[in-house]
Amino acid sequence: MSALIIVDLTPIDKERLSTYSALAAETLLPFSGEFLAKGPIETLHGGSAFQTKVVIQFPDKESAQNWYASEAYQKIIPTRDQGMNSQFHLIG
C-alpha cells in the first residue's frame, strides 16, 4: 500500500525555503517519492495553523520512513528549519 507524507508549513525565509525545496526534491528520487500536491491551503472548514500543504507519495511506508531518515535528507533539515515552520505526518 502506498504511503503519504503530508507537510504543513508556513514560510519564514523564502530564499532558504526555495533552496530547501530544490534539495528535497532530489532526495526523493532514490525512494520513489513524488509530489502529488503543493500549494496554499484553502480552508473549507475549521482553522489551520499553516499557510501551505505538500503531499508526497511513496510506494510504501518503509520507503517514506527511509527517505526521512536518509543521510541526504537529514543533511538539509537545518536549511528546512531556517526556511519554514512545519509539521510532517506519515499516513499509510
C-alpha positions in Angstrom: 0.0 0.0 0.0 1.3 3.5 -0.8 2.2 5.9 1.9 1.8 9.7 2.1 3.9 12.3 3.9 1.8 15.4 4.5 3.7 18.5 5.2 2.0 21.6 6.7 4.2 24.7 6.5 4.5 28.4 6.8 7.4 30.1 5.1 9.7 32.2 7.3 12.6 32.7 4.8 11.6 32.3 1.2 15.1 32.2 -0.2 16.1 29.4 2.2 12.8 27.6 1.5 13.5 27.7 -2.2 16.9 26.2 -1.6 15.5 23.5 0.6 12.7 22.7 -1.9 15.2 22.1 -4.7 17.4 19.9 -2.5 14.5 18.0 -1.0 13.1 17.1 -4.5 16.5 15.4 -5.3 16.4 13.3 -2.1 13.1 11.8 -3.1 14.3 10.0 -6.2 16.1 7.0 -4.6 12.9 6.3 -2.6 10.5 6.6 -5.5 8.8 9.6 -3.8 6.8 12.0 -5.8 5.0 15.3 -5.2 1.2 14.9 -5.6 0.2 18.4 -4.5 1.9 21.5 -3.3 0.3 24.9 -2.6 -1.6 27.4 -0.4 -4.2 25.9 1.9 -7.8 26.9 1.2 -9.6 26.2 4.4 -13.1 24.8 3.8 -13.9 24.1 7.5 -12.1 24.8 10.8 -8.8 26.5 11.1 -5.2 25.9 10.0 -2.1 27.0 11.8 -0.1 26.8 8.5 -0.3 28.5 5.1 0.8 25.7 2.7 0.4 22.0 2.3 2.6 19.5 0.5 1.6 15.9 -0.3 4.4 13.4 -1.2 3.6 9.8 -2.2 5.9 6.8 -1.7 5.3 3.2 -2.8 5.1 2.1 0.9 5.6 3.2 4.5 9.1 1.8 4.7 10.2 3.9 1.7 8.7 7.0 3.3 10.5 6.3 6.6 13.8 5.5 4.9 13.6 8.8 2.9 13.0 10.9 6.0 15.8 9.1 7.9 18.2 9.1 4.9 21.6 10.9 5.3 20.8 13.1 2.2 17.5 14.3 3.8 18.9 14.7 7.3 21.6 17.0 5.9 19.1 19.5 4.6 17.0 19.7 7.8 18.8 22.8 9.1 18.0 24.6 5.8 14.4 23.4 6.1 14.1 24.7 9.6 15.5 28.1 8.7 13.1 28.4 5.7 9.9 27.3 7.3 7.9 26.3 10.3 6.5 22.9 9.6 4.9 19.6 10.7 5.4 16.3 8.8 2.9 13.5 9.1 3.1 9.9 7.7 -0.1 8.2 6.6 -0.2 4.6 5.4 
